[in-house]
Amino acid sequence: SYPGLETLYTCAKTDLKTPTDVLVLFLHWKLTKEGFLCVGTGEDQSGSGSELLPSGWNSDSTLYQINYKDSKGKTYLSKVIVAGESAIVNLLRNEDSKNADVTLTTKDYI
């Protein structure tokens, strides 16, 4: 089930320029579906929390950095680095620097 994905896509479709943009949009949707809220990009964590992607989220098509917080107020950094045909996806919990990452071949999914 994909509740909310169509709405998010409709809100962001004019911003989508590359296949990696679409991948980041999907990852963002998945995080928000799990209860995370977006609080900014890059070093900015000043947002109050939103299910929408912030303005400028894809201003650099080789590096995407989006900040989130969970329902307990813990903050996370989602980073996607483009390396050729691959996207290295990393999620870092800021509190204790625990992270998880995966490398995806973008054309296998988009």
Steps between C-alpha positions, in 0.01 A plus 500: 500500500629845410278754680628854455748422223277630222435822693872551569583432136237751386647766731860437387468395134608836357824473707593155366788528252700178530435134582679555832249776583226237464693257721546767771130587477411134559745469791355819651148358468609177669655688791193719548278191483705361791434816704803714419448869421729713287666789685736638233781437254878504538600664827151650551288322760280797587174371355212402725443173314322431174401213276596716199847533358656839577579751230842439343508134602644404160713807425810276474432198279804312635436543875166505678492578874166507679452524877223322689372457853303212640206503741740500797687806370813312393659648188629320193689591185408326176777532245495374142824522304495442125797297374466428130193282451475426872350682794654449843220543754594568862283569805683633807346535845670814632469413869743207494631501140339163422447465129373270232585514134430328174625550145237485228536495123248770414394357163399174673226691688409807295 
